[in-house]
Amino acid sequence: MAADEIDLLLGQLASGSALGQHPDAVVEFAEQFGIDVSMITDEQRTAFVAALGKQTYSTAVQIFMADFLPRVRAGLTALGLPVEWDQTPAADVDAAAVLFTRFLPAVARLRALDPVTTEVVRLRGARAHDCRLCKSLREGTALDAGGSESLYDDVDSYESSVLLTDAHKAALRYTDALIWSPTDIAPDIAADVVRHFTPEQVRELTLDVMRNASNKIAVALAADAPHVEQGTERYIIDADGQTVFTSRSA
């Protein structure tokens, strides 16, 4: 049922991702969003907001979907799990509502992957996109399952880590591929993921990378400030797939 629901939501997101014609400032912003969102300049951001006004946020959401839905398709296809969803543009789709109130919680409720793998993948994406809030967060279930700051520090240089497992490293290589080279996922990376994870886990892993990458919207709009000035903030995902902040540490 969860897979069917997510396929339906992916179709709705795809139908609402058409960007249409926009001023050069919007095009430039969108291109940098896709290449490396952390490198969007204040000047690009200011020009983007000036060009769009009240449509700034909704357009940023559309840019995210136009950027990441093809990555999901490419990743699943490379791993032998192609997904076909309707991409016919639909003007009546509230993309932001579908993304934030339905799709992201539905992905967060998936539990095929162990929590530590889910967390190291999340942190890799947070650091790739330089999301300040995301980097400051720690998921409580993963901490209770053996996650630690020593382990999470190794995410930055995972290939040489003695703490991260071979499965973690396979997941992190795949995460990097989806973020940086989705149209050229190396066969050995795909094979390694398939070797370590079941089809259900592979699908969840791919969708997790997209869920985590929704932080690109906040980063692009400079709305990613952490809740803590120092230390980390613990959270959990509740039964509805919502983020619940629980405590802070120095």
KATA-V323596 format. One record per pair of residues at least 6 apart in sequence whose ideal C-beta (glycine too) atoms are under 7 Angstrom apart, sorted by the first residue. I is the first residue (numbers start at 1). GAP is how many residues later the second one is. D is the distance in whole Angstrom. If there is no record, write none. Layout:
{{I	GAP	D} {I	GAP	D}}
This chain:
{{2	104	7} {2	107	7} {2	108	6} {5	101	6} {6	100	5} {6	101	7} {6	201	7} {7	76	7} {7	78	6} {9	89	6} {9	93	6} {9	94	4} {9	97	6} {10	73	7} {10	75	5} {11	74	4} {11	75	5} {12	81	6} {12	86	5} {13	52	5} {13	56	6} {13	82	6} {13	85	6} {13	86	6} {13	90	6} {14	55	5} {14	71	5} {14	72	7} {14	73	4} {15	71	6} {15	72	7} {15	73	6} {15	74	6} {15	75	4} {15	78	5} {16	49	7} {16	74	6} {16	77	3} {16	79	4} {16	82	7} {17	45	6} {17	48	4} {17	49	5} {17	52	6} {17	78	7} {18	71	4} {19	43	6} {19	44	7} {19	47	6} {23	28	5} {25	22	4} {25	23	6} {25	26	5} {26	22	6} {26	25	5} {26	26	7} {26	33	7} {28	16	6} {29	11	7} {29	15	5} {29	19	4} {30	33	5} {32	7	6} {32	8	5} {32	12	6} {33	7	7} {33	30	5} {33	34	6} {33	183	6} {33	187	5} {34	33	5} {37	92	5} {37	179	4} {37	182	5} {37	183	5} {38	91	6} {38	92	4} {38	181	6} {40	180	5} {45	176	7} {45	177	6} {48	8	7} {49	7	5} {52	7	5} {58	38	6} {60	157	5} {60	160	6} {60	161	6} {61	34	5} {61	35	5} {61	38	6} {61	156	6} {62	33	6} {64	150	6} {64	152	6} {64	153	5} {65	30	6} {68	142	5} {68	145	6} {70	112	7} {71	107	5} {71	111	4} {72	134	6} {72	138	5} {73	10	6} {74	108	4} {74	109	6} {74	111	7} {75	103	5} {75	107	6} {75	110	7} {75	131	5} {76	6	6} {76	7	5} {76	127	7} {76	130	6} {78	107	4} {78	112	5} {79	111	5} {79	114	6} {79	115	6} {79	123	5} {80	114	7} {81	118	6} {81	121	6} {81	122	6} {99	115	7} {104	107	5} {104	110	6} {105	135	6} {105	136	3} {105	137	6} {106	135	6} {107	100	5} {107	101	7} {107	104	4} {108	103	7} {108	129	5} {108	133	4} {109	132	4} {110	94	5} {110	97	7} {112	88	4} {112	89	5} {112	92	5} {113	88	5} {113	91	5} {113	92	6} {114	31	7} {115	24	7} {115	26	4} {115	27	4} {115	30	5} {116	26	5} {116	29	5} {116	30	6} {116	31	5} {117	50	7} {117	51	6} {117	54	6} {118	24	7} {118	90	6} {119	20	5} {119	23	4} {119	28	6} {120	32	7} {120	35	5} {120	44	7} {120	48	5} {120	52	7} {121	50	5} {121	51	7} {121	54	5} {121	84	7} {121	87	6} {121	88	7} {122	90	5} {123	29	6} {123	32	5} {124	31	5} {124	48	5} {124	51	5} {125	50	6} {125	54	7} {125	84	6} {125	87	4} {125	88	6} {126	8	3} {126	9	5} {126	86	7} {126	89	7} {127	8	6} {127	29	7} {128	51	5} {129	84	7} {129	86	6} {129	87	5} {129	90	5} {130	89	6} {131	84	4} {131	87	7} {131	88	5} {131	93	5} {132	92	5} {132	93	6} {132	94	5} {133	85	7} {133	91	5} {133	92	6} {133	93	5} {134	81	5} {136	90	4} {136	92	6} {136	96	6} {136	97	6} {137	95	7} {137	96	6} {137	98	6} {138	94	5} {138	96	5} {139	96	6} {139	97	7} {140	94	5} {140	95	6} {140	96	4} {140	106	6} {141	95	6} {150	13	6} {151	12	5} {151	13	7} {154	7	4} {154	9	5} {154	10	5} {155	17	7} {158	6	5} {158	10	7} {158	11	5} {158	14	5} {159	10	7} {166	30	7} {167	29	4} {170	22	4} {170	23	5} {170	26	5} {171	22	7} {171	34	6} {173	16	5} {173	19	7} {174	15	6} {174	19	5} {174	31	7} {175	34	5} {177	8	5} {177	12	6} {178	31	5} {193	9	6} {194	8	7} {197	8	6} {215	9	7} {218	6	4} {227	6	5} {228	20	5} {230	20	6} {231	17	6} {231	18	5} {231	19	4} {232	17	5} {233	12	6} {233	15	5} {234	12	5} {234	13	5} {235	8	5} {235	9	6} {235	10	5} {235	11	6} {236	8	5} {236	10	6} {237	6	6} {238	6	5}}
